[in-house]
């Protein structure tokens, strides 16, 4: 059963002659409990897509349907984890998570809300930091607080807009494993936006490429038919992982080149064919 559907969704920014066609004719559906990764290049409109799904933006054409509701307003049933941490700096870890819980559980006893906060802080392994303020935490820890706050609100749909993009490689790997573990436990419907193909392969059931903009649209989807749980070290030697990765990267390179050629032809510029170099060619030059 589809929790989320996008039907012929388009989004334009600006007015008159200064308009930019950001997204065009987007069709996508997510089933209950499914984990989908939208992979694309920087500037292709990935964040705009997430904002449309969260209700922060309205489509200029088409419909966003969430559980049958058309273009619904933002609500706690769709939790959003931003690229930045979006924490209140004067509040502790506990208080940053509690503020969200209080909004969605205002009719429940304080003890029940307290238990909910502690459950999700524990889930992201931050119980020892309950009383710390954001400035006392590392970037990875802050992003864990943001994730705990969103999960504690018990959304039906979890939207993640490149939540790990600003982190170093080691911290990013740790949080990827945490997200995979949390998804295994909670089985939320998840849409992750990322520019990291390997991240999508590690976490998702499907990878859906977003073609380069302007007027970006979704491309051919790839099913990640690799058994769970997935171990990142083992994946490096997994034949199917290598096959899907090569297919996705090849496709992304193809649509990028096609987009460049289209933009060049629309400006009346000739397409320049770059030489195909190999490491051996470069060594010969030196």
DRENKEMI-898943 format. One line per field, with one value per residue (C-alpha): residue in one letter; x negated, y negated, z negated. Coordinates in Angstrom, 1 decimal. Layout:
BEGIN
rest	(a  ...)
c1	(X  ...)
c2	(Y  ...)
c3	(Z  ...)
//
This chain:
BEGIN
rest	(x  x  x  x  x  x  x  x  x  x  x  x  x  x  x  x  x  x  x  x  x  x  x  x  x  x  x  x  x  x  x  x  x  x  x  x  x  x  x  x  x  x  x  x  x  x  x  x  x  x  x  x  x  x  x  x  x  x  x  x  x  x  x  x  x  x  x  x  x  x  x  x  x  x  x  x  x  x  x  x  x  x  x  x  x  x  x  x  x  x  x  x  x  x  x  x  x  x  x  x  x  x  x  x  x  x  x  x  x  x  x  x  x  x  x  x  x  x  x  x  x  x  x  x  x  x  x  x  x  x  x  x  x  x  x  x  x  x  x  x  x  x  x  x  x  x  x  x  x  x  x  x  x  x  x  x  x  x  x  x  x  x  x  x  x  x  x  x  x  x  x  x  x  x  x  x  x  x  x  x  x  x  x  x  x  x  x  x  x  x  x  x  x  x  x  x  x  x  x  x  x  x  x  x  x  x  x  x  x  x  x  x  x  x  x  x  x  x  x  x  x  x  x  x  x  x  x  x  x  x  x  x  x  x  x  x  x  x  x  x  x  x  x  x  x  x  x  x  x  x  x  x  x  x  x  x  x  x  x  x  x  x  x  x  x  x  x  x  x  x  x  x  x  x  x  x  x  x  x  x  x  x  x  x  x  x)
c1	(0.0  -1.4  -2.0  -3.2  -2.6  -3.8  -1.8  -3.2  -4.7  -6.5  -8.0  -9.0  -10.8  -10.7  -8.2  -7.9  -11.1  -13.1  -11.5  -13.5  -11.9  -13.4  -11.5  -9.3  -6.8  -7.9  -6.2  -7.1  -5.4  -6.6  -5.1  -4.6  -7.9  -9.9  -13.3  -13.9  -17.1  -16.9  -20.4  -21.4  -24.0  -24.3  -21.9  -19.5  -16.6  -16.8  -16.1  -13.2  -11.8  -12.0  -10.4  -7.5  -7.1  -7.2  -4.5  -6.9  -6.4  -3.4  -3.7  -2.9  -1.5  -0.6  0.2  -1.6  0.6  -0.2  2.2  4.8  4.5  3.7  0.9  1.3  -0.1  -3.3  -2.6  -4.3  -3.3  -6.1  -9.3  -12.2  -15.9  -17.6  -21.1  -22.0  -21.3  -18.5  -18.9  -18.1  -21.5  -20.2  -18.6  -20.2  -20.0  -17.1  -15.3  -15.8  -14.2  -11.5  -10.3  -9.2  -7.6  -5.6  -4.1  -2.8  -2.0  -0.5  2.4  0.1  -1.3  -4.7  -6.2  -5.2  -6.7  -9.9  -10.1  -9.7  -12.5  -14.9  -14.0  -15.0  -18.1  -19.2  -18.4  -21.0  -23.5  -23.5  -22.2  -25.6  -25.1  -21.5  -22.4  -24.8  -24.2  -24.7  -28.0  -29.4  -28.7  -30.5  -28.8  -27.9  -26.4  -24.3  -23.0  -22.1  -20.1  -18.3  -17.5  -16.3  -14.0  -12.4  -12.0  -10.6  -7.7  -6.8  -6.2  -4.7  -7.1  -10.8  -12.3  -16.1  -17.7  -21.3  -21.6  -25.1  -26.6  -28.6  -30.2  -33.6  -33.8  -34.2  -31.4  -29.2  -29.8  -28.9  -25.6  -24.8  -25.0  -22.9  -20.2  -20.2  -19.8  -17.0  -15.2  -15.4  -13.9  -11.1  -10.4  -9.4  -8.8  -11.9  -13.0  -16.6  -18.1  -21.8  -24.6  -26.4  -25.6  -27.2  -25.1  -22.0  -23.1  -23.9  -20.5  -17.8  -15.4  -15.4  -17.6  -15.9  -18.2  -17.2  -18.5  -20.4  -18.4  -16.9  -13.6  -15.0  -13.0  -13.4  -15.2  -15.3  -15.1  -17.3  -16.2  -18.7  -18.1  -20.8  -19.9  -19.7  -21.3  -24.1  -27.6  -29.6  -32.9  -31.2  -29.6  -32.9  -33.3  -29.6  -29.1  -25.6  -26.6  -29.3  -26.9  -24.2  -26.8  -28.3  -24.9  -23.9  -27.2  -27.1  -23.5  -24.3  -27.3  -25.2  -22.4  -25.0  -26.7  -23.3  -22.4  -25.6  -25.2  -21.6  -22.6  -25.5  -23.2  -20.6  -23.2  -24.5  -27.9  -29.7  -30.2  -33.8  -34.9  -37.5  -40.3  -40.0  -43.0  -44.2  -46.7  -49.3  -48.8  -49.4  -52.5  -53.9  -53.5  -55.7)
c2	(0.0  -3.4  -5.8  -8.6  -9.3  -12.1  -12.5  -14.7  -17.1  -20.2  -23.2  -26.6  -29.4  -33.0  -35.1  -36.3  -36.0  -35.1  -31.8  -28.6  -25.3  -23.2  -20.0  -18.7  -15.7  -13.9  -10.5  -8.5  -6.2  -4.8  -1.7  -1.3  -0.4  -0.9  -2.7  -4.7  -6.7  -9.5  -10.0  -13.0  -15.7  -18.9  -21.6  -19.1  -20.0  -17.2  -19.6  -21.1  -17.6  -16.9  -20.2  -19.3  -15.9  -17.6  -20.1  -23.1  -23.8  -23.4  -22.0  -24.3  -21.4  -17.9  -16.4  -15.2  -12.6  -11.4  -8.7  -9.9  -13.6  -15.9  -18.5  -18.4  -21.0  -20.2  -17.9  -15.6  -12.5  -13.5  -13.9  -15.8  -15.5  -18.5  -18.9  -21.1  -20.1  -22.6  -22.3  -25.1  -26.0  -27.1  -23.7  -20.4  -17.1  -16.1  -19.4  -19.5  -16.1  -16.8  -19.9  -17.8  -15.1  -17.7  -18.9  -15.5  -14.1  -17.1  -15.0  -12.4  -12.3  -13.9  -10.6  -9.0  -11.8  -11.6  -7.8  -8.5  -11.0  -8.7  -5.8  -7.6  -9.3  -5.8  -4.5  -6.9  -6.1  -9.6  -8.8  -10.0  -13.4  -14.0  -17.2  -18.6  -21.6  -21.4  -23.4  -20.7  -18.0  -16.9  -17.3  -13.6  -13.8  -16.8  -15.0  -12.1  -14.5  -15.7  -12.2  -11.2  -14.3  -13.4  -9.7  -10.5  -12.3  -8.9  -10.0  -7.7  -8.9  -9.9  -12.3  -12.8  -15.6  -14.7  -14.5  -13.1  -15.3  -17.6  -14.9  -13.3  -9.9  -7.9  -9.7  -9.3  -5.6  -5.2  -7.1  -5.2  -2.0  -3.7  -4.6  -1.1  0.3  -2.1  -1.3  2.5  1.8  -0.7  0.2  -3.4  -4.4  -6.4  -8.6  -9.6  -12.2  -11.8  -12.3  -9.2  -6.1  -3.8  -5.2  -4.5  -0.9  -0.3  -1.6  -1.5  0.9  -1.2  -3.9  -6.5  -8.9  -12.5  -13.8  -17.1  -20.3  -22.6  -20.8  -17.8  -14.6  -11.1  -8.6  -4.8  -3.2  -0.4  2.3  3.1  6.8  7.4  9.2  7.4  6.7  5.3  5.2  2.4  4.4  7.5  5.3  4.4  8.0  8.6  9.3  7.9  4.8  4.1  4.8  2.4  -0.3  -0.1  -0.3  -3.4  -5.2  -4.5  -5.8  -9.0  -9.7  -9.2  -11.5  -14.1  -14.1  -14.3  -17.3  -19.1  -18.5  -19.7  -22.9  -23.6  -23.1  -25.4  -28.1  -27.5  -26.3  -23.4  -20.3  -19.7  -16.0  -15.5  -13.1  -9.7  -9.3  -6.3  -6.2  -4.8  -7.9  -10.2  -8.4  -8.6  -12.4  -12.6)
c3	(0.0  1.0  -1.9  0.4  4.1  6.3  9.6  12.4  9.8  11.1  9.2  10.6  8.8  9.8  11.8  15.4  17.5  14.4  13.7  13.1  13.8  11.0  11.0  13.8  14.1  11.0  10.4  7.4  4.8  1.5  -0.1  -3.8  -5.5  -2.3  -2.3  0.9  1.7  4.2  5.6  7.6  8.3  6.3  7.5  9.2  6.9  4.2  1.3  3.2  3.7  -0.1  -0.9  1.4  -0.4  -3.8  -2.8  -3.2  0.5  2.8  6.3  9.2  11.1  10.1  6.7  3.6  1.9  -1.7  -2.9  -0.5  -1.4  1.5  0.9  -2.9  -5.2  -7.2  -10.2  -12.7  -10.7  -8.2  -10.1  -8.5  -9.3  -7.8  -6.3  -9.2  -12.8  -13.5  -17.2  -19.7  -21.2  -24.6  -25.2  -26.3  -24.3  -26.5  -26.0  -22.3  -21.9  -24.5  -22.7  -19.8  -22.0  -23.9  -20.6  -19.6  -23.0  -24.7  -26.1  -27.6  -31.1  -31.6  -32.8  -29.5  -27.5  -29.5  -28.8  -25.1  -25.1  -26.9  -24.7  -21.5  -23.0  -24.0  -20.5  -19.1  -21.9  -23.5  -27.0  -28.6  -26.8  -28.0  -29.8  -27.3  -25.0  -21.2  -21.4  -23.7  -21.1  -17.9  -14.5  -14.5  -17.9  -17.0  -14.0  -16.3  -18.4  -15.3  -14.3  -17.8  -18.0  -14.7  -15.5  -19.0  -17.3  -15.8  -12.2  -9.7  -7.1  -7.7  -5.3  -5.4  -3.3  -3.0  -6.8  -6.8  -4.0  -6.3  -8.4  -8.0  -6.4  -9.7  -11.5  -8.4  -8.3  -12.0  -11.5  -8.4  -10.5  -13.2  -10.6  -9.2  -12.7  -13.6  -10.4  -11.2  -14.6  -13.7  -10.0  -9.2  -5.7  -4.7  -1.9  -1.9  0.4  0.9  3.5  2.3  4.3  1.7  -1.0  1.0  1.6  -2.0  -3.3  -0.7  1.0  4.1  5.6  7.8  9.6  10.0  13.3  13.4  13.6  14.7  15.1  13.3  13.3  11.9  14.0  14.1  10.7  9.4  7.1  4.3  4.0  1.5  -1.7  -5.0  -7.4  -5.2  -6.4  -4.8  -4.8  -3.3  -0.6  0.8  1.9  2.8  6.5  6.6  4.8  7.4  10.3  9.0  8.1  11.6  13.2  11.1  11.6  15.3  15.5  13.6  15.7  18.8  17.8  16.7  20.1  21.9  19.7  20.5  24.3  24.1  22.3  24.7  27.7  26.3  25.9  29.4  28.1  29.7  27.6  26.9  26.8  24.1  24.7  23.0  20.8  18.8  15.9  18.4  20.7  17.8  16.7  20.2  20.2  17.1)
//
